């Protein structure tokens, strides 16, 4: 694995009318790495993703992707550079089948007519079939996506992101509302995708984070509080203090 980071945030701070949502945030991700990011509500996790994807511009600091600064680059151009983001709520075409959702994601056509009626070449069709298998949706490939379970919709959206071949996958709370079995399968899916992709996961479910067996970054008040294995951060006195009073809510146990 190369020592050059795929993604690097250097001294990133973001102020919203005097409130510092991020404060001197520094983070590096290596190519192929799987990284979990945790933190209590208000820690800056969403703003952190917004900065990477170009939705929010840092007040101070810089963001580098493959050594290139992302400052001033529009959201859609950042996506084309190879950064894909999955939001908390699945964004799939409910009235189309999983297969058709993936065909649209794989297609490079820009014309709406071509997107709806154009035919994919054999390699693109093979890729769609492969992705259906990766996320376990082959048995449901030709039913309406609106009829899938919440977890299956999450997997379909992850597959749609992967179809665009991003180098970096930003996955925001992928197991919220999932069953225990779906949560376990989502963990396995993300572990499978890492290596070929760099995967950053933000989540509140600590058992899920533990199952990922990935390095953990803890955010607090807009900066990195500590980093390490789940066991290391869970026993860190600073982390315990931050989460004190939240244990009864099941957020950190």
N, C-alpha and C positions, 0 to 999 in steps of 0.2 A: 504493500500500500504506500502510495506516494506521501511524502511529508508536506506537500503543498495542499492547503485546505481547499475543498470545493467551495465552501461558503465561509466567510469570515465577517463578523461584525466587530468594528473597532470603535470603542468609546461612544457608542450610539446613545444619544439622549433625545427624548421627544417631550416637548412641552405643549400642553393644551391650555391656553389662557392662564399660564402660570403654574398649572399642575403638571408635575414631571411624571408621565406615565412610564418612561424608561429613563434610567439615569446611569450613564457611563457603562453601558452593557457591552461586554466582550464575550465572543463565542466563536469557536472554530469547529467545523465539521469536515471530516476526511471523506474522500470518495468511497462509496460503498458502506458507509457507517450507518448503523441504526442507533438513534439517540432519542431518549425520552426526556420531556420537559414537564416539570410539575411546579406547582405553586398555588397558594391560596387565591381566592377571588381577589381581583385588584392588583395582582402581582405584575401585570403587564404582558401576559401571554398573547392576547389577541393583537395588541399593538406591535408586539415583537414580530408576529407573522405579517401584519400589515406593512411593516417597514421592509421586510424581505421582498414582498411581492409588489412594492411600489405604490400601494394604496396610501401610505403615509410617508412623508419625507422627514428624515431626522432633522431635529433642530441643531444637533451637533453630531459629529462622527461620520462614519462611512460604512457602506456594506459592499463587500466584494464577492463576486461569483466567478469562479475560475480565473481569479486575478483581475477581473474587470469591475470597476466601480459601477454600482447600479443607480447611483444618484442621478435624478433627472430623467431616467428612462421610464416610459409609460408602462402601465400594468400589462397590456397585451404584448408588448415587446419583451418584457421580462419573462412572461410565460413562454414566448418563442425561444428564448435563450436556453430553456430547459428546466424551468421551475413550475411544478404543478401543485395546486393547493386544493385540498379537500375540506370543505366547510362542515360544520357540525350537522346541519340538516342535509340529507342526501338531495342532490340536484340531478335528477334523472328525468327523462321524458316518460311520464307515467303511462301515456296511451300507446307507446311503442314497446316492442318486445326487447328483452335484454340484447338479443342479437342485433336488432336494428340500432339500439343505443350505441353499441360498440362499433357498428359499421360507420355511423356518423362520426364517432370519435377517431377512428382510424383514418377516415377519408381526409385527404389534404385539399379537397376541392373548396373553392371559395364561393362559387355560385350557389345560391339557395336551390335552384332547379337541379343542379348536378348533385348537390348533397342529398336531395330527396329521391331522385330518380336515376342517378348515375350508377353504373355497375363497378364493383370493386374487382381488381385483378386477383389472381389466384393467391399471391403471397399475402395480400391484405385479408382475404377470406380465411386463409390458414391462421393468420394472427388473431382474428376474431375468435375462431374456434379454440385456439390455444388459450386465450384469455378467459373464455367461458369455462374452460377446464380448470384454470388456475384458481378461479374464485368459486368453483363448485356450482356453477349455474347452468351447466349443460342440460340437466333435466328440465329446466325452466326457460330454455333459450327462446322458445316461440310463444310464450304466454305474455300477457300485458305486464309491464314492469310495475304498474300500479297494484297488481295482485301479489307482489312479493312481500315477504316479511321485512320489517325495518332493517334487520341485519343484512338480508340479501340485497336490499337497496344500497346499503353502505358498501357492500362488496362490489356491486355493479359500478358505483361511482368511482371506487378505487381502480377498478379495471379500466374505466373510461379514461382516467388520468394516465394510467400506465400505457394505454393505447397510443397516447401522444408522445411516448418515449422521453419523459423528462428525466434529467439526471438527478434532480432533487424533488422528493415528494414531501409536502408539508401536510400532515394529517391531523385535523383538529377534532378531538374528542370522538374517536371512531366507535366507542363501545357504549356511549350513552343510550340507555333504553334497550340494550340488547339482553338476550337471555344468557345464562351462564355458558351454554354450549356455543352460542354465537360469539360470545366474548373470547372463548378459547380458540375458536376457529379464526377469528380476526387476528389474534396474536400470532398464530402460525402463519397466516397469510403475510403479515408485515415482515416477519422474520425471513420468509421465503423471498420477498421482494428486495430486501437489503442485499448488498453485494453488487447486484446488477444496477441498483439505484441507491442513492443516499436517502434515508428515510428519517424524518424528524416527526415525532409523535407527541402531541399535547393531550394529556388525559388526567382525570381526577381519580379514576379507579386504580387504587394502589395494587390490588392483586393482579390486575392486568399488566401494570407496569412491571411488577416482579416477574411475571411470566415472560415478558419480552427479553429478560436477561441482557439488558442493554445498559450502557452508561446513562446516568441520570443527571440532568442539570436542574437545580432548584432555583426558581426565580422568586424574588421578594422585593417589593417596592421598586420594581423596574430595573433591578440589577441581579447578577448571578450571586446567589448566596453561597452555594457550594456545588461541587460536582463529584461524582464517584459512582460506585455500585449502589444498588438499592439498599443493601445492608449498611453501607457506609453512610449514606445520607440519612437513613432512618434513625441512625444512632447519633448523628451529629447534634450537639446541644443547641446550636443555632436553629436547626430545622425543627427540633422539638419545641423550642420556644415559639417559633413562628406559627406552628400548628396547634399550640396549646389552646384548649378550649374548643377545638374542632373535632377532637377525637370522638366525642359523644355523637357527632354528626356522621361518623364513619368515614371522614375524608382522609384520615391518615392513621391507619392501623395495620 
